[in-house]
Amino acid sequence: MSGVPESAPVPPGVDPTTPSPARIYDYVLGGTHNFPVDREAAERIRAQSPDLADAAWVNRGFHQRAARWMAAEQGIGQFIDIGSGLPTQSNTHGVVQKVIPRARVAYVDNDPMVLAYAGELLSDDGTTAVINADLRNVDAVLDDLALRALIDFERPAGLLMTAVLHFVADDAGPWGLVRRYAGALAPGSYLALSHVTYEGLPPRLVEEGVSVYTQARGVHPRSRKQIERFFAGLQVAPPYPGAEPAITHIGVWGADAPELADSDGSHWWFGGVARRP
Ligand SMILES: C[S@@+](CC[C@H](N)C(=O)[O-])C[C@H]1O[C@@H](n2cnc3c(N)ncnc32)[C@H](O)[C@@H]1O
């Protein structure tokens, strides 16, 4: 799969000489919004961690199943997708609008490449917006006029923070950031969150994989307990019918056959879905 054509102009603010998480992820998912430097970085990670593509797809599947569940089972018709990534197959609005045709989605990402290719994330009917902001600046995100035009904070919303918080260092207070976002939403809102872990992975793989990836940008894998803390004060949903409410490896979340879905790539992650009481 090839990336951005060499002849295409580089969008403003985009540095094609330094790998970016959004473009690496895009490449691993088979997208075309990436440069040679991203593909090389991804291949270095893959050389150490052959489960890379499985892990990426497991996460994307969790994101989609969680969003669909919020719309279909909880009637949620508005979403804030933070760290949304580049347009890919089945973007969030494509998933939830199959259930609720005029569901609204505010996409938020700090990579200028996402804004540059926003056209593919924007629906024709004004139900989506793309906001270029850093999630660490909670006020800038929540006060953004385009976001405010789409999201009614008096009604339950879906907050999607998948595969993004491991890009936020401890000293930026990721747990407090999630608390502020969830706290800004109406009771009955839902949070879906996935996060890279180092628990259960061979230490060599973690060290080498992370050190390659950190050339793109700091990655902060966390323990299960640290990831569970993101859900403090929220009511965690069972990952599938009949299961106890819990944070799990995300392959099993909402899976038809949880035991089959718990692949090696699933073990890169913990996550879950929870309701704001
Ligand atoms: C691995 S992708 C995940 C995409 C999507 N959420 C998913 O799970 O399929 C991580 C995304 O988070 C974005 N990101 C990283 N740090 C961020 C920050 N501080 N503020 C906003 N977005 C951020 C990256 O630009 C990238 O697009």
PDBQT file of the ligand as one rigid body, heavy atoms in Angstrom, charges set to zero:
ROOT
HETATM    1  C1  LIG A 301      -2.976   5.492  17.493  1.00  0.00    +0.000 C 
HETATM    2  S1  LIG A 301      -3.986   6.817  16.945  1.00  0.00    +0.000 S 
HETATM    3  C2  LIG A 301      -5.599   6.313  17.511  1.00  0.00    +0.000 C 
HETATM    4  C3  LIG A 301      -6.720   6.695  16.568  1.00  0.00    +0.000 C 
HETATM    5  C4  LIG A 301      -8.119   6.268  17.026  1.00  0.00    +0.000 C 
HETATM    6  N1  LIG A 301      -8.479   6.894  18.295  1.00  0.00    +0.000 N 
HETATM    7  C5  LIG A 301      -8.241   4.769  17.159  1.00  0.00    +0.000 C 
HETATM    8  O1  LIG A 301      -8.215   4.276  18.294  1.00  0.00    +0.000 OA
HETATM    9  O2  LIG A 301      -8.378   4.072  16.139  1.00  0.00    +0.000 OA
HETATM   10  C6  LIG A 301      -3.590   8.095  18.155  1.00  0.00    +0.000 C 
HETATM   11  C7  LIG A 301      -4.049   9.469  17.739  1.00  0.00    +0.000 C 
HETATM   12  O3  LIG A 301      -3.955  10.338  18.883  1.00  0.00    +0.000 OA
HETATM   13  C8  LIG A 301      -3.490  11.589  18.457  1.00  0.00    +0.000 C 
HETATM   14  N2  LIG A 301      -2.894  12.291  19.617  1.00  0.00    +0.000 N 
HETATM   15  C9  LIG A 301      -1.762  11.972  20.289  1.00  0.00    +0.000 A 
HETATM   16  N3  LIG A 301      -1.541  12.857  21.289  1.00  0.00    +0.000 NA
HETATM   17  C10 LIG A 301      -2.567  13.741  21.257  1.00  0.00    +0.000 A 
HETATM   18  C11 LIG A 301      -2.895  14.908  22.021  1.00  0.00    +0.000 A 
HETATM   19  N4  LIG A 301      -2.107  15.315  23.030  1.00  0.00    +0.000 N 
HETATM   20  N5  LIG A 301      -4.015  15.606  21.708  1.00  0.00    +0.000 NA
HETATM   21  C12 LIG A 301      -4.804  15.207  20.660  1.00  0.00    +0.000 A 
HETATM   22  N6  LIG A 301      -4.537  14.097  19.904  1.00  0.00    +0.000 NA
HETATM   23  C13 LIG A 301      -3.434  13.392  20.192  1.00  0.00    +0.000 A 
HETATM   24  C14 LIG A 301      -2.490  11.264  17.364  1.00  0.00    +0.000 C 
HETATM   25  O4  LIG A 301      -2.255  12.374  16.509  1.00  0.00    +0.000 OA
HETATM   26  C15 LIG A 301      -3.186  10.112  16.662  1.00  0.00    +0.000 C 
HETATM   27  O5  LIG A 301      -4.004  10.555  15.606  1.00  0.00    +0.000 OA
ENDROOT
TORSDOF 0
